[in-house]
Amino acid sequence: MKKIEELKTIIVEKPLKLDCGKTISNFPLAYETYGKLNEKKNNAILAFHALTGDQFVTGKNPITNKSGWWSHLVGPGKAVDTNKFFVICANVIGGCIGSYGPNSIDPNTKKKYGTNFPIITINDMVNAQYNLLEYFKIDQLFSVMGGSMGGMQVLQFVANFPNKSKTAIPIACTASHSAQNIALNELGRQAIMADNNWNKGDYLEGENSPDKGLSVARMAAHITYLSKKGLQEKFGRKLQERDDLKFSFDADFQIESYLRHQGSAFVDRFDANSYLYITRAMDYFDLVKQYDGNLSNAFKDSKVKFFIISFTSDWLYPTSENKEIVIALNAAGANVGFIEIASDKGHDSFLLEVPEFLKSINNFLEANYINL
Amino acid sequence: MKKIEELKTIIVEKPLKLDCGKTISNFPLAYETYGKLNEKKNNAILAFHALTGDQFVTGKNPITNKSGWWSHLVGPGKAVDTNKFFVICANVIGGCIGSYGPNSIDPNTKKKYGTNFPIITINDMVNAQYNLLEYFKIDQLFSVMGGSMGGMQVLQFVANFPNKSKTAIPIACTASHSAQNIALNELGRQAIMADNNWNKGDYLEGENSPDKGLSVARMAAHITYLSKKGLQEKFGRKLQERDDLKFSFDADFQIESYLRHQGSAFVDRFDANSYLYITRAMDYFDLVKQYDGNLSNAFKDSKVKFFIISFTSDWLYPTSENKEIVIALNAAGANVGFIEIASDKGHDSFLLEVPEFLKSINNFLEANYINL
């Protein structure tokens, strides 16, 4: 992974008590911003990234040299128009792009924390990022938004800070991580831990890092981001640069070649220990349990205007799970809109140029922007 | 893996030309039988096993000391009544329970073939097993049946030998392996190959075998055998022998513990190279392409009575893919029955005690048995 010398970073001095019981302080939180904060400081949107995302929402990501993960959605004149809005995004704690994580140096040992880093939760991530409001002297955000794990952070943020955002857009997510999704994350973790180079988390990045295991974890996850139909339409049984089967274990099929590429490209930009910590945080996420089995209580007396979005072919965080959030919000008497968008692109839809998705978000933001 | 000294085995002397172009001969085919072949020799059922199955259909499996994989279905007085029928099942070639496979000793090198074993196909498996009819002097089988990869073998058998079975029961399968299923198999292969012990297929079983990689492959596959709903109902977010989360990477959740167990138990009974070869055979399976894009041609003029079975929650070989077989059979004017069975147990339903499944098979067999 390339090192970026000058990531925008705040040092959070204030102690933060984590769910695991440990307290951290003076920890770095790397962030990026797009657009300008207006004088009233009421045009800020806090975007939360997903499992393998980072703070580089749009424009060129200096680490990958590729476009940011929400480039289709966020930018000047785009659905989330940075001519109007000030978009903030931070790398989650536990991450590997500048925020406090298992890659950080433990001041006591002068070595990377590795698996000595404390287990963190979605709640911890959100509480850490709340410090950005103080840093930018923002009393209330215009919106909090995110897909997948980003959506979980949206829900947790609103539950923790009911008056700190005017609107909220949780996308393709859940209020409680399902058994299947825990299983899929555990599969990824076991793939990493099966790599001898993982060495219980004590490895030197790039030199002897568990690239093979991380690559397998990514391949597994990537399959779940796409729909069966989408895969069939895009790849089917198309062969990879050959006229016929080669009767070997080479990548005969395009889908095999594609998956291998997804795996090997991923290890250049992500850290295996961070993958363990962030998937663990997702598995631990259960907002229903946090509110004693009644999700509505998480949104009690909420003044936030919600817009929930799901995708028809998303089998990882299916419409049914997104609807449970809608039901809980309605039961709490909250202001909530919901749309299920038709897409064959699976869970990945929230990261892709799906016109109805972009338009829906734009409409929702613009309608509420008028009321600013 | 335990060694079984006395597996029932035939040596196929006759040369068999494989799809890859190589010809094999004098190769072992390990098999098991249940019930008695009647005098007319018209009560025999050839059962084909799935990816990780073997010849031990019912009763006690001498290798695992557990019940055979179709114990619910096959046995005296059971749906496939061995008081009436003579059930034969062979370990597929490429397998690791006595049939010719990557674990076999290459007479030239006196070492295991490993990845020098030729790539085999479903067609090769079926052609190899056809020799059992000659061995038992059976002119026509009463039925061919199997689920998953076993179902693919049923389809291939009927296509290759249109008059050699009176009936055919392909269960929870497909006529052409989908992109998603190729992707999932490739994931398993990559998990095995990522294990340093795999050593390009050259390992000593038990001593330095790629157990970790094979275990990860099994975990990945196992998730796909179960439905999201089934997993949620069985495991949900239940904790494993603890009152609260431990904030560690231990198996906090029952589903994690279950998966780890599935992985570690599997390596005791299966060989990593066989896993590579058999998944490859599945990926290569495309009966549609074999018949120039028209599946109906595979069943042209077929006198076989078909019974196709799918399960509602099977997302690996969904009803839609099973229905494509039904449509092709109807288009060929074949005699075909079809049932979609309601089950939350996913693809695994065909291996489980699903009453409607057992009853349907029993009804079909009994109705046709009367006509013997």
Interface residues (C-beta under 8 A of the other chain):
Chain A: D19 C20 G21 T115 P118 I119 S176 H177 S178 A179 Q180 I182 A183 L184 E186 L187 R189 Q190 A191 M193 A194 D195 N196 K212 G213 S215 V216 M219 A220 I223 L226 K228 L231 Q232 K234 F235 G236 R237 L245 F247 S248 F249 A251 D252 F253 I255 E256 L259 R260 G263 L276 R280 D283 Y284 D286 K289 W315 P318
Chain B: D19 C20 G21 T115 P118 I119 S176 H177 S178 A179 Q180 I182 A183 L184 E186 L187 R189 Q190 A191 M193 A194 D195 N196 K212 G213 S215 V216 M219 A220 I223 L226 K228 L231 Q232 K234 F235 G236 R237 L245 F247 S248 F249 A251 D252 F253 I255 E256 L259 R260 G263 L276 R280 D283 Y284 D286 K289 W315 P318
